[in-house]
């Protein structure tokens, strides 16, 4: 009699898959139960969004671990869905580990029973696969505990560092004078948000060649607020994979998550890979994952002191990047600057007027944007139209001249991320003008711009090409002055030539894009 080994192996695989499916299904049910136990209001207060099962599985499958012993860190573990998904992914590997140690931090002790149930299931499936499993639940605040651990000079003698970290950190700002901020500073970390603090601390707790998988808001990829974090992170970690959700809300459909999220996989090493895999889905479990490989230096340029992350998700975006590469001039090289509007309205209430009054000048808000030019005053908006010109408010005003204005924030329903408009003093009679803080304005050494140059800059910024390129490194609805400084522009000569062709008329989008395509810088 010939014994068919393949059938035996196949049966074992079916039994394993069934056990893992039951474990993950139970873990997801425990996650749902823990949501009700902790309460949505409290989770919102601490910025906690528990990970759906299909997202947890996607994250866990990014690990490439090839080791007999896995030391997994799960900070902010919740009901343990990420740990369970990682155990399932490890068991499915051809070369399974022999031992798995999980260290799970969860300071909401009402969730601990659910987390323990999940680890009990993990123990059982590991036992069936001849894997030794150990888990420790730590009911302390992860940030303070990790800071204390890192400050302990004897850390490396008492406890091994982790070779794997998986996390969905809380999303909440950290007050500058809070004990949390001070604890982070004690170990050299500047973090403005809990999620960047969790990722930074996890980085320090990783051993050399250790791997991290994290889901975070995409906002860390650019802008001044996360510059220190990006420098800290990418000086220590090599990015190997980025997953982008094309929908802002689908991945966390049960929570009011308005942030655009990404999943990153990175390794603790200074050796940069040749490329980064960038993938996309809408966020639903049934979605097919689309992948593209891009050179590492294109995603994270080694010459960029701000460490901006450029995310290119398809061939069309590759084409956009290549077209933008034609423009090589910085704002400084074309003799221009961009600043944020000086009037913070809630701090200038004594000077702001809704109605005409003595010594008032125009106050410009985003609501004054029209078709290419500022429309002022407006009686159909709730925002005030005037600001008083006095010696005490003089620092808030600029000379009434020709400026290009850009909205700092775009509404969710707006199709454009960058919207530019011209403030033209020939249309508005005033000696001075105030630009509200939700606007950026382009100027030349504090003064206005030549007319054709202003029209050229506005046309360039309003192009579909620039808007699409901007989205590659900006994952939120804010447009900072620093973002506009990062852009590269046509030469001053070409911008003036572009402005000369506008003739004062507002162009359709396709006409703007056609003119931009004709620039040969």
C-alpha positions in Angstrom: 0.0 0.0 0.0 1.4 3.4 -1.0 0.7 6.1 1.6 -0.2 9.5 0.0 1.7 12.0 2.2 0.3 15.0 0.2 -3.2 14.2 1.5 -1.9 14.1 5.0 -0.2 17.4 4.6 -3.2 18.9 3.0 -5.5 17.7 5.8 -3.2 19.2 8.4 -3.2 22.5 6.5 -7.0 22.5 6.4 -7.2 21.8 10.1 -4.7 24.6 10.8 -6.6 27.1 8.6 -9.8 26.2 10.4 -8.2 26.7 13.8 -6.7 30.1 12.7 -10.0 31.2 11.2 -11.8 30.4 14.5 -9.1 32.2 16.5 -9.3 35.3 14.4 -13.1 35.3 14.3 -13.1 35.1 18.1 -10.5 37.8 18.4 -12.7 40.1 16.2 -15.7 39.3 18.3 -13.7 40.2 21.4 -12.6 43.4 19.7 -16.2 44.3 19.2 -17.1 43.5 22.8 -14.2 45.5 24.1 -15.5 48.6 22.2 -18.7 48.5 24.1 -16.9 47.8 27.4 -14.5 50.7 27.1 -17.1 53.0 25.6 -16.9 55.1 22.4 -16.6 58.4 24.3 -13.6 57.3 26.2 -11.9 55.9 23.1 -12.5 59.2 21.3 -11.0 61.1 24.2 -7.8 59.1 24.0 -7.8 58.9 20.2 -8.2 55.1 20.1 -9.5 53.3 17.0 -9.5 49.6 17.3 -8.3 47.7 14.2 -10.8 45.8 12.0 -9.8 42.1 11.4 -9.1 42.4 7.7 -6.8 45.4 8.3 -5.0 43.5 11.1 -4.4 40.6 8.8 -3.1 42.8 6.1 -0.7 44.4 8.5 0.5 41.1 10.0 1.2 39.6 6.6 3.8 42.3 5.9 6.3 40.8 8.3 9.2 39.0 6.6 10.5 37.5 9.9 12.9 34.6 9.5 13.9 33.7 13.0 13.3 30.8 15.5 12.4 33.2 18.4 10.0 36.1 17.9 9.8 38.9 20.5 6.7 40.8 19.5 5.7 44.2 21.0 2.1 45.2 20.8 1.7 48.7 22.3 -1.9 49.8 22.8 -3.0 46.2 22.3 -6.7 46.7 22.8 -8.3 43.2 22.7 -5.3 41.8 20.9 -6.4 41.7 17.3 -3.0 42.7 16.0 -1.2 40.1 18.1 -3.6 37.4 17.0 -3.3 38.3 13.3 0.5 38.2 13.7 0.4 34.7 15.3 -1.8 33.5 12.4 0.6 34.9 9.9 3.6 33.3 11.6 1.9 29.9 11.7 1.2 30.1 8.0 4.9 30.6 7.2 6.8 27.7 5.7 9.6 28.3 8.3 7.6 28.8 11.5 9.3 30.2 14.6 9.8 27.8 17.5 8.9 30.3 20.2 6.8 33.5 20.3 6.9 36.0 23.1 4.3 38.8 23.1 4.5 41.9 25.3 1.2 43.7 25.1 0.6 47.2 26.6 -3.0 48.1 27.4 -3.7 50.7 30.1 -7.5 50.3 29.8 -7.9 47.5 32.3 -11.5 47.0 31.4 -10.2 45.4 28.2 -7.8 43.0 29.9 -10.2 40.1 30.1 -10.8 40.3 26.4 -7.0 40.5 25.7 -6.4 37.5 28.0 -9.1 35.5 26.1 -7.3 36.3 22.8 -4.0 35.2 24.2 -5.5 31.9 25.5 -6.6 31.2 21.9 -3.2 32.2 20.6 -1.7 29.7 23.1 -3.9 26.9 21.8 -3.2 27.4 18.1 0.5 27.7 18.8 0.4 24.5 20.8 -1.2 22.7 17.8 1.6 24.0 15.6 4.4 23.0 18.0 5.2 26.7 18.8 6.0 27.7 22.3 3.9 30.8 23.2 4.3 33.3 26.0 2.3 36.5 26.5 2.6 39.3 29.1 -0.1 41.9 29.6 1.2 45.2 31.0 -1.5 47.6 32.3 0.8 50.6 32.3 0.9 53.7 30.1 3.2 52.6 27.2 4.9 56.0 26.8 6.0 56.4 30.4 6.9 52.8 30.8 9.0 52.8 27.6 10.7 56.0 28.5 11.7 54.5 31.9 12.9 51.4 30.2 15.0 53.2 27.6 16.5 55.4 30.4 17.5 52.3 32.3 21.2 51.8 31.5 20.9 48.1 32.4 18.0 47.5 30.0 20.0 45.3 27.5 21.2 43.0 30.3 17.8 42.3 31.8 15.6 42.0 28.8 16.0 41.4 25.1 14.9 44.0 22.7 12.0 43.2 20.3 12.5 42.0 16.8 8.9 42.8 15.8 6.5 45.5 16.6 2.9 45.9 15.3 0.8 48.8 16.3 -2.2 50.9 15.7 -1.3 53.8 18.1 -3.8 56.3 19.5 -4.3 59.6 17.5 -4.2 62.5 19.9 -2.1 65.7 20.3 0.3 65.9 23.2 0.3 69.2 25.2 3.7 70.9 25.2 4.0 71.1 29.0 2.4 67.7 29.8 4.2 65.0 31.8 4.0 62.8 28.6 5.9 65.5 26.6 8.5 65.9 29.3 9.0 62.1 29.6 9.6 61.9 25.8 12.1 64.8 25.9 14.1 63.1 28.6 15.1 60.5 26.0 15.5 63.0 23.1 12.1 62.5 21.4 10.1 65.5 20.2 6.6 64.3 19.5 3.5 66.5 19.0 1.1 63.5 18.7 0.6 60.2 20.5 1.0 58.2 17.4 4.4 59.6 16.5 5.5 59.1 20.1 4.4 55.4 20.0 6.2 54.8 16.7 9.4 56.6 17.9 9.5 54.6 21.2 8.8 51.4 19.4 11.8 52.2 17.1 14.1 52.5 20.0 12.9 49.2 21.5 13.6 47.4 18.2 16.8 45.4 17.9 19.0 45.7 14.8 17.1 44.3 11.7 13.9 44.2 13.7 10.7 44.9 11.8 7.8 47.3 12.4 4.3 47.4 11.0 2.2 50.4 11.9 -1.0 52.0 10.8 -0.9 55.8 11.2 -2.3 59.0 9.8 -0.6 60.0 6.6 0.0 63.5 8.0 3.4 62.5 9.3 4.7 62.3 5.7 5.1 66.1 5.3 4.9 69.5 6.9 6.9 71.2 9.8 4.9 69.6 12.7 6.4 66.1 12.1 9.8 67.1 10.7 11.7 66.2 13.9 9.8 62.8 14.0 10.6 62.1 10.3 14.3 62.8 10.9 14.4 60.6 14.0 12.5 57.8 12.4 14.2 57.6 8.9 17.7 58.0 10.4 17.1 54.7 12.1 14.5 52.8 10.0 14.5 51.8 6.3 11.0 52.0 4.7 10.2 48.9 2.7 6.4 49.0 2.2 3.7 51.7 2.3 0.0 50.9 1.9 -2.4 53.7 1.2 -6.2 53.7 1.6 -7.8 55.6 -1.2 -10.8 56.3 1.0 -10.5 58.4 4.2 -13.1 56.5 6.1 -13.6 53.0 4.8 -10.8 51.3 6.8 -12.4 52.5 10.0 -16.0 52.6 8.9 -17.3 52.2 12.4 -15.4 55.2 13.8 -15.4 58.8 12.8 -11.9 58.7 11.3 -11.3 61.7 9.0 -7.6 61.3 8.7 -6.1 59.6 5.6 -4.3 56.6 6.9 -1.3 54.5 5.7 0.3 51.3 6.8 4.0 51.2 6.9 6.5 48.4 7.1 10.1 49.3 8.0 13.3 47.7 9.3 15.7 48.9 12.0 18.8 49.3 9.7 20.8 52.0 8.1 21.1 50.1 4.9 18.5 51.5 2.5 16.7 49.1 0.1 16.8 49.8 -3.6 13.0 50.3 -3.8 9.8 50.6 -1.8 6.6 48.7 -2.5 3.6 51.0 -2.5 0.2 49.4 -2.5 -3.4 50.7 -2.4 -6.9 49.6 -1.6 -10.1 51.3 -0.8 -10.0 49.7 2.7 -12.7 47.0 2.3 -11.9 43.4 3.0 -12.9 42.4 -0.6 -10.6 45.0 -2.3 -7.9 43.8 -4.6 -4.5 45.2 -3.6 -2.7 47.2 -6.3 1.1 47.4 -6.1 3.9 49.4 -7.6 7.6 49.4 -7.0 9.4 52.8 -6.8 13.1 53.7 -6.2 13.7 54.4 -2.5 15.3 57.8 -3.4 12.1 58.8 -5.2 9.9 58.1 -2.1 12.4 59.5 0.4 15.1 61.7 -1.2 18.4 61.5 0.6 19.0 65.2 -0.3 15.8 66.4 1.3 16.5 67.9 4.8 12.8 67.8 5.6 12.5 64.1 4.9 9.2 64.4 3.0 7.7 61.1 1.9 6.4 61.1 -1.7 3.8 58.4 -2.3 3.3 57.4 -5.9 0.6 54.8 -6.3 0.2 54.1 -10.0 1.7 54.8 -13.5 -0.3 58.0 -13.9 1.3 59.4 -10.7 4.7 58.4 -12.0 4.0 60.4 -15.1 2.9 63.4 -13.0 6.2 63.2 -11.1 8.1 63.0 -14.3 6.3 66.1 -15.7 6.9 68.0 -12.5 10.6 67.2 -12.7 10.8 69.7 -15.6 10.4 72.5 -13.0 13.6 72.9 -11.0 13.5 76.5 -9.5 12.9 77.2 -5.8 10.9 80.2 -4.8 14.1 81.8 -3.6 15.7 81.4 -7.0 12.8 83.2 -8.7 13.0 86.0 -6.1 9.7 85.2 -4.2 8.6 84.3 -0.7 5.4 82.9 0.8 4.1 83.7 4.2 1.0 82.8 6.3 -1.6 85.5 6.8 -0.9 87.6 9.9 -4.4 88.1 11.2 -5.4 85.4 13.7 -9.0 86.6 14.0 -9.8 85.4 17.6 -6.7 87.2 18.8 -7.6 90.4 16.9 -11.2 90.8 17.9 -10.7 94.4 19.0 -9.7 95.4 15.5 -12.1 93.3 13.4 -15.4 94.9 12.1 -18.3 93.5 10.3 -19.5 96.8 9.0 -17.9 99.9 7.5 -16.3 102.1 10.1 -13.6 104.9 10.4 -10.0 103.8 9.5 -10.9 100.3 8.3 -9.2 98.4 5.5 -10.0 95.1 3.8 -9.7 91.9 5.8 -9.5 88.9 3.4 -10.7 85.4 4.3 -10.9 82.3 2.1 -14.6 83.1 1.6 -13.5 86.1 -0.5 -12.0 83.9 -3.2 -13.8 84.3 -6.6 -13.0 83.2 -10.1 -9.3 84.0 -10.1 -9.6 87.2 -8.2 -10.5 88.3 -4.7 -14.2 89.5 -4.4 -14.5 92.1 -1.6 -16.5 93.2 0.3 -19.1 90.4 0.5 -22.4 90.8 2.3 -23.5 87.1 1.8 -20.9 85.6 4.1 -20.7 85.4 7.9 -17.0 86.5 8.1 -16.2 90.1 8.7 -14.9 92.3 5.9 -12.9 94.9 7.7 -10.0 95.4 10.1 -9.1 98.7 11.8 -5.9 100.4 10.7 -4.3 101.7 13.9 -0.7 101.8 15.2 -1.6 98.7 17.4 -2.8 96.7 14.4 -0.2 97.9 11.9 1.9 94.7 12.3 -1.1 92.7 11.1 -1.4 94.5 7.8 0.6 94.7 4.5 0.7 97.3 1.8 -2.2 97.0 -0.7 -0.5 95.5 -3.7 -0.7 92.6 -6.1 -0.4 89.3 -4.2 -1.2 85.6 -5.0 -3.2 84.0 -2.2 -3.6 80.3 -1.5 -6.1 78.7 0.9 -4.4 76.9 3.8 -7.3 74.5 4.3 -9.7 72.9 1.8 -13.0 71.5 2.7 -13.5 67.7 2.4 -15.9 68.1 -0.5 -13.6 70.3 -2.6 -11.9 68.6 -5.5 -8.8 70.8 -5.3 -6.1 70.7 -2.6 -4.4 73.9 -3.8 -6.5 76.9 -4.7 -4.8 80.1 -5.7 -6.4 83.6 -6.2 -5.1 87.1 -7.0 -5.5 90.1 -4.7 -5.6 92.9 -7.2 -5.5 96.5 -5.7 -7.0 97.9 -8.9 -10.2 96.1 -8.0 -10.1 97.1 -4.3 -9.4 100.7 -3.2 -7.4 100.6 0.0 -3.9 101.6 1.3 -3.4 98.5 3.4 -4.9 95.0 3.6 -5.1 92.2 6.2 -4.8 88.6 5.2 -6.4 86.2 7.7 -4.3 83.3 9.0 -6.1 80.7 6.9 -4.4 82.1 3.9 -0.8 82.0 2.5 0.4 84.9 0.4 3.2 85.1 -2.2 5.2 88.3 -2.1 8.5 89.8 -3.2 10.6 90.9 -0.2 7.4 91.9 1.6 6.0 93.8 -1.4 3.6 92.9 -4.1 4.3 91.1 -7.4 4.5 92.3 -11.0 1.2 91.6 -12.6 2.3 89.0 -15.2 4.4 87.2 -12.6 1.4 87.0 -10.2 -0.8 85.7 -13.0 1.8 83.1 -13.9 2.2 81.9 -10.3 -1.6 81.7 -9.8 -2.0 79.8 -13.1 0.8 77.4 -12.2 -0.6 76.6 -8.7 -4.1 76.1 -10.1 -3.0 73.5 -12.6 -4.2 70.0 -12.3 -0.6 68.8 -12.5 0.5 70.7 -9.4 -2.6 69.7 -7.5 -2.0 66.0 -8.3 1.7 66.2 -7.5 1.0 67.9 -4.2 -1.2 65.1 -3.1 1.8 62.7 -3.5 3.4 64.1 -0.3 0.5 65.8 1.4 -2.1 63.4 2.9 -4.4 66.0 4.6 -6.4 69.1 3.6 -3.9 71.6 4.9 -1.5 73.6 2.7 1.3 75.1 4.7 3.7 77.8 3.6 6.4 75.3 4.0 4.7 72.9 1.6 4.6 75.7 -1.0 8.3 76.4 -0.5 9.0 72.7 -1.1 7.5 72.9 -4.6 9.7 73.5 -7.6 8.5 76.1 -10.1 9.2 77.2 -13.7 11.8 80.0 -14.0 10.7 83.5 -13.3 11.0 84.2 -17.1 8.6 81.3 -17.9 6.2 82.3 -15.2 6.0 85.9 -16.6 5.5 84.5 -20.1 2.7 82.2 -18.8 1.1 85.2 -17.1 1.2 87.3 -20.3 -0.9 84.7 -22.0 -3.8 84.9 -19.5 -5.0 88.4 -20.6 -7.0 88.9 -17.4 -9.5 86.1 -18.2 -10.2 83.2 -16.0 -9.2 80.0 -17.9 -10.9 76.6 -17.9 -8.9 73.9 -16.2 -8.0 72.2 -19.4 -6.7 75.4 -20.8 -4.5 76.0 -17.8 -3.1 72.5 -18.0 -2.4 72.9 -21.7 -0.5 76.1 -21.1 1.6 74.5 -18.4 2.4 71.6 -20.7 3.9 74.0 -23.2 6.5 75.4 -20.7 10.0 74.2 -21.6 12.2 75.0 -18.7 
